């Protein structure tokens, strides 16, 4: 059976897009099942599964209430700090 490298790392001396056989993997000391499960290779002629990402959609944005702060001109000169 033939496999295709889909990883960004080298697999048994092959790079992304190159093909290798089961014999190539086993003779290099690799494990076909592990490489398939880890997503480093795929069966030749098949496309890898794409995970769907969740994107929340808002119909309206919530209204934000504006808050106004008042600053006093008085300064507390008797503050002695933490005791």
N, C-alpha and C positions, 0 to 999 in steps of 0.2 A: 504494500500500500504506500502511496505517496502522500507526503505532508508538505505544507508550506509554512515558512517562518513568518510570524506576524508580530514578533516581539521587536523591541528596539535594541535588544541585546543579541549577541551572537549565540546561536544554538548549534552545537556540534560543528562549529567552523563555518556555518552559513549565516548570512545576514537577512534582514527583512526582505521578503519577496522571493527568496530563493527556495528551491524545492529540495527535499531530502526524503529518503526512503526509511522504512522501519529498520532495515539492516544498517543504514548509516547511523541511526540513533543508538541502536543496541551495541554496535561495534565501537562507538565512542564512549560507552559506559552510561548512556542516558536511559531514561525510562519514558516510554511513549505515553502511558497513561498520565504520568505526572506533568509532562510538558503540555498535553492537551488540557488538563484540568487547570493548570496555571495560566493558560492563555498565551503560551509562547509559540505554539504551532496550531495549525488547523488542518483538517483533511483537505487535500488539494481539490480545487473546484468548488469548495463551499465557502460561503461568506461568514465571518464571525458575527455573533449576536451583538446587537447594540443595545445598551441599557438606556431606557427612556428616562429623561430627567423631568422632574416636577417643576413646573413654573406656575406660581400662583397668579391668578388673573383677578384684577380688581375692577369692578364696574364703576365705582366712585371712590375717590380718595376721601378719607375722613376729614372733617373740618377741624382746624386747629384754632383754639381760642387764644386770642392775643392777651398777654398778661402785661400790665403796666406796673412798674415799681416806682415808689416814691422815695426820694432820698432826703433825709432830714439835714438841716444845716447845723443842728446841735451836735456837739462833740462831747462825749463823756470824759472829762479830764480827771475824774476821781477813780478811774479804773486802776486797781492795784495788781492785776494779773491773778493767776491761779495761786492759791495758797496751799 
